[in-house]
Amino acid sequence: MEASDPSNTFPYPYLFTTTATSSSSSGTTPSSNSTLTSSSCSMDGRIWSKLPQRLLDRVIAFLSPPAFFRARCVCKRWYGLLFSTSFLELYLQISPHQRHWFLFFKHKSLKNYILNKNNNSNNADINTDMSSSCEAFLFDPYDLSWCKLSLANLIPSGFSPASSSGGLVCYVSYEAGPKSLILCNPILGSLIQLPPTIRSRLFPSVGLAVTPTSIDVTIAGDDLISPYAVKNLTSESFHMDGGGFYSIWGISSSLPRLCSFESGRMVHVQGKFYSMNYSPFSILAHDISSNSWWKIQAPMRRFLRSPSLVESKGKLLLVAAVEKSQLNVPKSLRIWGLQSCGTTWFEMERMPQDLYFQFEEIEKGNGFYCVGHGEFVVIMVMGTEKALLFDMGTKRWQWIPPCPYVNGGGDTELHCFAYEPRLATPVTGLLHQLTLPFQSYSG
């Protein structure tokens, strides 16, 4: 795991605030205070040598993943902590699993894949193109720092990341037909396979919800009704929990009429999956327990551009650009929250106008999408590697420093997912009960 310090090479002002608070008006980033604190603290090595091992383990369990993997280089015992059952049990008990980080992948878009498949009869070359997702970049929004994760020889070719939850990333096969899914813990390099879906699909939307004792996966839309046509008809659900209950890809109720899953993403909030519906704009909601779908009307739906759904602290948010030129209202980027009644929205934030002008100049009408995690919202500009970070707590807007491990160019682009790095994911033990042999996808 390679780490990098923040880089302030972006051509525009780095920090914007929507309110004049004491923490944001100083113009400092969260990393400045932490740097001063860490550089002024030290401990005599003789003290470390006298500490009980159990106490040392508790200290190590609180380390962030990059710091933990650096600490493993200290001695043979610390290196073996990752394989110690007692340490992992302690880690699950006391480790603060609230690191609201983001995971970026650089790979080709689905449209490029379709074009390559139609124009290139060599499947080996296509699979080679898809292997560009063998690198991941972990972004820490608190320190504005990057880490590089190598996934080489881990993810089979022909798979791409589709969703994430509870420290796991769900990869879905590209090939049309029953979908194969793989759950991966990228910081551990572990894989586990789910049973293939029942229905044949092309590029469905995927929702993943993982807790320490349960896992829920929902795949919806893009039903193959013929070798040359797809239609959004059904969804399939996978559930397994520690209580012994499981349901493997039961067909749920039919999807609402005139629904579209163009974004390919679902957001999980309090037992429900939400997905953006296009033409016209609305929100598709799926209750996991009742296995039912319905639509929620979007705010200002006639004036929205590039709407995205994100999760923030257990709430569903809608982020979109608003363009009401006919009513002489300035263009802006706004954030709405879904009220507890589940049908109406209220406006929470607006991007500062001067920052929106800069954002609009970079975006150039190509569109954007958003990913939320905890108090943070990342706004990715499509076709570029540039992104904005909004802190819901401090009301600060910041340009994310460029990832030093990405060279740019080509027809690949960065794809962002909310990610909570974990050294242990107990739910994978439930999946081992399925006793599925791992298949080879070498192509």
N, C-alpha and C positions, 0 to 999 in steps of 0.2 A: 504494500500500500504506500504509494508515493504521495507526499504532501507538498503543498505550495503555499507561499504567503500571498495575501491579497495584492493585486496589482491595479494601480489607479491610472490606467492608460487610456481610459475612454475619453473621447474628445469633448464631452459635455460635462457641465457641473455634476458633481457626484452625488449630492445629497439634497433632497427637497423635503420640506415639512408642510403639513396642512394646518398645524396649529403651533403657536409659539410657546412651546413648553421648555422648561429649564434643561431637560435632557437632550432635546433636539436642537435648540437654538445655539448651542455651543459649537456645533459643526464637527463634533468628534464622532467616531464610529465606535461600536461596542467593543471592538478589539483593543482600543487604546488603553483602557483601564486594566483589562485583563493582562495585557502585555507588561504593564508596569508592576502589577502584583506578582506575576509569575517570575519576573526577573529579579525581584528583591527577596524572594523566599528561597531558602536552602536548608539542608539538614545534614548534620555530620553523619558520615557513613557508618561510624561505630554505633550510632543509635539505631540505624536500620538493622544492623546485624543482631541486635538484642531484642527486637520486637518479636512477639509470638507469631508463628506462621499464620494462625487464624486471623489475627489482626491485620497482617500484611495482605492477606487475601481480601479482606473487607475493603482495604484502601484501593487495591487494584480493581476491584469490581466496580468502583465508581469512575474509573477512567473512561474517557471517550474512546471509541474504537481505534482511531489512529494512534493515540497514546498507548493503548493496550498492546497493539501489535509492535510498537517500538519497545515496550517494556519486556516483551517476550524474548528479546535479544539479550537480556541481562544475564540469564543463567538457564541451565537445563530445566530446573523446576518450574520457573516462570513460563518457559516455553511450553511445558506440558500442561499448564492450567486449562488450556482450551479443550483438553481431553479428560479433564478431571471431573467426575460426576459430582463430588462434594463442592467443588468451586462453582460449577454451573448452577447447582441448586442454590448456593449462596447468592450468586449473581441474579438469579430470578427473584429472590426475596428482597434484595436491597437496592439493586441497580435502578437508577431513575430512568425509566423507559419513556422519557418525554423529550427526546432529542428530535426536534422537528427539522430534519434535514431534507435535502432533495438529491435525487439520483438522476443523472443525465446519461443518455445513450446517444451515440452518433451512428445512425444507420440510414439506409435508403428508405424513402417513403413508399407507400403501397402503390402509388401511381407509377413510380419508376419500376417497381417490381413487375407490374402487369405489362408495361411496355417491353421490358427486357425479356419476359417470358414469351411474348408474342413474336418478338423479333430475333430471338436467339434460341435455337433448337438444342443447344448444348446445356443440359441440366447442371453439369458440373460447374460451368461458368456462372450460372444463376446462383447456385448454392455458395459459390465463392463470394459473390456480391453480397449475399445476405449475411456473411460471416463478419461484416463490419461492426456488428453489435457485440463483439468480443471484448470491448473495452467499455468501462463505465467510469463516470466521474462524479464523485461524491462532493456535494457543496454544503458547507456549514454556514447558515445564514447569520449566526451569532458573531462569528469572527470573519466572515466574508472570505473564507479560505477554501481551497480545492484539494481533493485527494484523488488519486488515480487507482482504479481497481482493474486488475487484469483478469479477464474471463476466458483467456485463450484455452482451447481444448476442453472447455467446460460446457458451453451451450452448443447443442447440435446445430448444424446448418439448416436453414429453412424455418427458423423460429425467430420471433421478434417479441420484445417486451410489450405487454398490453395493459397490465394493472399491477398494483402493489398494495400491500397491507401487512402490518404486524411483522416487519422485518423480512418479508418474502416478496419476490417479484414473480409474477405469472407470465410465462412465455407461451405463445400460441403459434401453431403451425400455420404456414402461409398457404399450403396446398388446399385446393377446394375439396370438400368432402367432410366426413366426420372429423372434428377438430381434436388434435392432440395437445395437451396442456402439460407444462412442466413448471413446478414451483422451485425457485432458486433462492438460496440465501447468499447473496453475492460476496459478502465479506468473509464467509466461511468456505465458499466454493462448494456448497452442497446442493444436490438435485434430488427431487422426488417427482415421480410421474403420477398424474391423475388418469383414471380410465377415460377413453375417448368418448366424445359426445355421441348421442344417438342420431341426431339430425345432421344432414349434410349442409354445410354453410360455406360462404366465401370469406368475407371479412366482417365477422360479427362484432358487436360491442361486448366488452368483458368487464364484469364487476367482481372484485375480490374483497372479502372481509375476513380477517384472521384475528382470533383472540388466543390466549394461551390454552383454551380448552375447546375451541370450535373453529370450523372453517366453512365459509359459504362462498360459492362461485356461481355466478349467473352469466349465461351467454345468451344474447338476444339478437334477432334480426338476421338479414342476409340469408334467408332460407333458399337453398337451391331447388327451384321448382322444375328446372330442366338444366341440361348441360350448359345452356347459354343465357339463362335468366335467373334473377334472384328477386325475392320479395320478402318484406318484413312481416312475418306471420306469427312466429312462436318464439318462446324463450325456453331455455333448459336450466335447471338448478341442481347444484351439487351441495350436499350438506353432510357434515360429520361432526360429532361432538363427543366429549369425554363421558357422557351419560350412556353411551352405547347406541344412540340413535343415529342412523345414517340414511340418506336418500341419494342414490346415484343417478343423476341426470334424468329426473322425472320431468316430463313435458308440462309446463305450466299453462295457465290460461292464455288465450290468444292475445296478441298485442292489440292496442287500440288502432282504429282505422287511421289511415293517412299519417303514419309515423315514419320518421327517418332518423337513422343513427349515424349520420355522417361523421360525427366526431370520433366514434369508436370507443368512447370512454364512458365509464360510469363512476359516480361518486357515492360512497356509502356514508349515511348519516343516520344514527339511531335506528338500526334495524331495517332501513330502506335503502334501495339503490335508486339514484336519480341520473337521468341522461337528458342531454339537450335534444330537442326535437326541432327539425327545420322545415320551413315552407308549409305553413307559417310557424314562427317561433313559439314554442311552448316547452314545458318540462314534462318528461315521462317519468312517472314514479312507480316503483315496484316494491310492494310490501313482502318481505321474505317469509314471514310467518303465515300470512294468508294466501301467498302465491297469486297476488292480483296486481293488475296494472291500471293506471288511470293518468289523466293529463291535468297539469296545473298551468294556468294562464301566466305568461311572462309579462313583466311590467314594460310598458312602452314598446310593445313588440313590433309596431310598424316602423320604429326609428332605430332599432338595434342593429349593430354590426359586430360580427365576430363574438357572439355571446359564449360564455363558458361557465360551467358550474364548478364550484370548489367547496371544500369542507374546511371550516375554521372553528375549532373549539366546540365541536358538536353541533354546529349550525350549518345550514345550507346557504351559500352565497351565490349570487349571479353577478358576473363581471362582464361588462360590454361597453363598447363605444356607442354614444348616442349622437345621431346626426338629424337635427330638426331644422334644416335650412329654411323650409317654408314658413316656419313660425319665428324666424329670426332669433333662435336660441343658440348660443355658442356651442360648438362641438365639444364633447368632453368624454372622459372615461369614468364610468360610475360603478359603484358596488351596492347591490341590494341584498338584504337578508330576508329569508322566508320566516314569517311570523309563526307563532306556536299553533295557530289554527290550521296551518298547512295549505292555505289557499291564497293569501295576500302577501305582498312584499312591502318593505319600507327601505328607503334610501339611507345608506350608512356613510358612504364616503364618495368624494370626487377627486380626481387627479387635478393638481394645480394647473392652471391654464398655461403658464409658461412651460411647464414640463410636458404638457400634452402637445404643444406645438413641436417640441423636439421629438417626442415619440412619433407624431404623425409624419415628420420628415423622414425618419428612419423606416417606419413601417410602409409608407408609400402605397397604402391601400391593399397590401398583400395579405393582410389578416394577422391575427395573433390568437393565442390560446393561453389559458391560465391554469395554474395548479396551486392549490392551497394546502397548507399543513400547519396546524397549530395557529399561531398568531401571524404567520407569514403567507403572502400570496406572491407567486412568481408569474410574471407576464412575459411570455416568450414571443418574439417577433418572428413570424414565419419567413423562411428563406434566408434567415441570418442566424448568427450565434449570439445575438444581443438580447438582453433580458433586463427587466425591472424587478425590484424587490420592494414590496410594501409591507411594513410592519403595522399590524392592526393595533398593537398596544401603544406604540409611541407615535403613530400617525406619520411615519417617515417613509418617503419614497427614495429609493437608491438604485442607481445603475449597478448591476452585478458586474464585478471585475471579470474580464475575459478569462476563460479557462486556459491556463498555460499549456495544457496537453493537447489542445485542438488546433490543428494547423489551418483549418478552413478550406474552402474551395471544393470543387466537385459537386455532385448532385446529392450529397448526404446532408443531413441537418440534425440538430440536437433535439432530442425528445426528453421531456422532463416528467418525473414522477415524484410524488411525495414518498419519503422513505424514512423509516425509523430503524437505524442500524442496531442489530441485536446479535449477541454472541450465542444465544440459544433460543430456539423456537420449539417449545414442547409439542405444539400441535402436529408437527411432522411425525411424531411417534404414533399418532392415531392413523395416519395415512399408511404407515408401514403394515398395519393390520390387514390392508387389502391384499398384501402379498402379490403385487403385480411385478412381473419381471420387466426390467427396464429395456425398452426397445432401442434398436440402433436406427439413427436417422441420418446416416452418412450420405444417403442419396445414391 
